[in-house]
Amino acid sequence: MLPAPTQAVIAIECRADDAMTASMLTIIDDRTTHTLIRAERAFTAELGGSCHSPVAAFAEIVDGKIRLRAQVLSEDGREQVRDEALFECDDPDGPRRLARAMLGEAPESIRSLFRAG
């Protein structure tokens, strides 16, 4: 069972114009986790999903690349589309391509739940 995107990640935000706080936060920022979370968030954003959307995603590093496994479901969970993709860590479009491909093959009961496109 895949988790909700970015499930169990602890994040700290600071004001964009607060360079001192941003600098201090780099000490505790785990670059790998940050990279994986960006992939999961890009996937969800491309779907047009929110924290209330029936979507799951899990990113991990495999052989130096990001492997993103994902699932979108109908509201009742009876219909679903599962897929995964492997892409470079610095490829911001990889998660978006996966989201578009999954919605492209999803039935209307799933596509109608997302704001993509």
C-alpha positions as CSV (number, residue, x, y, z in Angstrom):
1,M,0.0,0.0,0.0
2,L,1.5,3.3,-1.0
3,P,1.2,6.3,1.4
4,A,-0.2,9.7,0.7
5,P,2.4,12.0,-1.0
6,T,5.0,13.4,1.5
7,Q,3.4,11.4,4.3
8,A,5.4,11.6,7.6
9,V,7.8,14.3,6.4
10,I,8.6,17.0,8.8
11,A,9.1,20.4,7.1
12,I,10.0,23.8,8.3
13,E,9.1,27.0,6.4
14,C,10.6,30.4,6.7
15,R,10.0,33.7,5.1
16,A,11.6,34.0,1.6
17,D,13.4,37.2,2.6
18,D,14.8,35.8,5.9
19,A,18.3,34.8,4.7
20,M,19.6,34.2,8.2
21,T,16.9,31.6,9.1
22,A,17.2,30.0,5.7
23,S,20.9,29.6,6.2
24,M,20.4,28.0,9.6
25,L,17.8,25.6,8.2
26,T,20.3,24.2,5.6
27,I,22.1,22.6,8.5
28,I,19.1,20.3,9.2
29,D,17.8,20.0,5.6
30,D,18.3,16.4,4.3
31,R,19.0,16.9,0.6
32,T,17.9,13.4,-0.4
33,T,14.6,13.7,1.4
34,H,14.1,17.2,0.0
35,T,14.7,15.9,-3.5
36,L,12.2,13.0,-3.0
37,I,9.6,15.2,-1.5
38,R,9.9,17.7,-4.4
39,A,9.2,14.8,-6.8
40,E,6.1,13.7,-4.9
41,R,4.8,17.2,-4.7
42,A,5.4,17.9,-8.4
43,F,3.4,14.7,-9.2
44,T,0.5,15.8,-7.0
45,A,0.6,19.4,-8.3
46,E,0.5,18.2,-11.9
47,L,-2.6,16.1,-11.1
48,G,-4.2,19.2,-9.6
49,G,-4.6,17.2,-6.4
50,S,-4.7,18.3,-2.8
51,C,-4.4,16.6,0.6
52,H,-8.1,15.5,0.1
53,S,-7.5,13.8,-3.2
54,P,-7.4,10.0,-3.6
55,V,-3.7,9.8,-4.6
56,A,-0.7,7.9,-3.3
57,A,3.0,8.4,-4.1
58,F,6.3,7.1,-2.9
59,A,9.6,8.3,-4.2
60,E,13.0,6.6,-3.4
61,I,16.5,6.7,-4.8
62,V,17.3,3.6,-6.9
63,D,20.7,3.3,-8.6
64,G,21.2,7.1,-8.4
65,K,17.8,7.9,-9.9
66,I,14.4,8.7,-8.5
67,R,11.9,5.9,-8.7
68,L,8.4,7.2,-8.2
69,R,5.5,4.8,-7.6
70,A,2.1,6.3,-7.7
71,Q,-1.6,5.5,-7.6
72,V,-4.8,7.5,-8.3
73,L,-8.2,6.2,-7.3
74,S,-11.9,6.8,-7.7
75,E,-13.7,8.1,-4.6
76,D,-14.9,4.7,-3.6
77,G,-11.5,3.1,-4.4
78,R,-13.0,0.5,-6.8
79,E,-11.1,2.0,-9.8
80,Q,-7.5,2.8,-9.8
81,V,-4.5,3.4,-11.9
82,R,-1.0,2.5,-10.7
83,D,2.3,3.2,-12.4
84,E,5.9,4.1,-11.7
85,A,8.7,5.9,-13.4
86,L,12.4,6.2,-13.1
87,F,14.0,9.5,-13.8
88,E,17.1,11.6,-13.0
89,C,17.2,13.4,-9.7
90,D,17.5,16.8,-11.4
91,D,14.6,16.1,-13.8
92,P,11.7,18.3,-12.6
93,D,9.4,17.1,-15.4
94,G,9.7,13.4,-14.6
95,P,6.9,13.4,-11.9
96,R,4.8,15.6,-14.2
97,R,5.1,13.2,-17.1
98,L,4.0,10.4,-14.9
99,A,1.0,12.3,-13.6
100,R,-0.1,13.2,-17.1
101,A,0.3,9.6,-18.3
102,M,-1.7,8.2,-15.4
103,L,-4.5,10.6,-15.9
104,G,-4.5,9.9,-19.6
105,E,-5.2,6.2,-19.0
106,A,-7.6,6.8,-16.0
107,P,-11.4,6.4,-16.3
108,E,-13.5,9.5,-16.0
109,S,-14.4,8.5,-12.4
110,I,-10.8,9.3,-11.5
111,R,-10.0,12.1,-14.0
112,S,-13.0,14.1,-12.8
113,L,-11.5,14.3,-9.3
114,F,-8.4,16.2,-10.4
115,R,-7.9,19.7,-11.7
116,A,-5.1,18.9,-14.2
117,G,-4.9,20.1,-17.7
